[in-house]
Amino acid sequence: MKKVFAALRTEPLPVEERRALSELSEEEFDKALEKLEIHGGARVDFGGAVTKGASGWQKSYTVQAQYRAEQFEMWCDSPIRALAAWRNWCGILET
């Protein structure tokens, strides 16, 4: 993601052209760009042009990554407790 963010500019450029300049595979570039867009590090307009977003995207990404790691640990440590939490969140009552 850092590599893609560093390659972005304030001038709009079609995603395909920016991808070609990145030297990453299509899958790697698209996955990183999607995450950057979610966290504010990239902007993609309706025409498919991409520009650099805010530099604070890393904080949002780090918070989400930590949350996912905690979820994974909960499932690994106690799958029964995790399943109960999921059922509670979904509103599923045990009968």
Secondary structure, DSSP 8 states (H G I E B T S, - for coil): -HHHHHH--SS-EEHHHHHHHHTS-HHHHHHHHHHHHHTTSEEE-TTSEEEE--TTHHHHHHHHHHHHHHHHHHHHH-HHHHHHHHHHHHT----
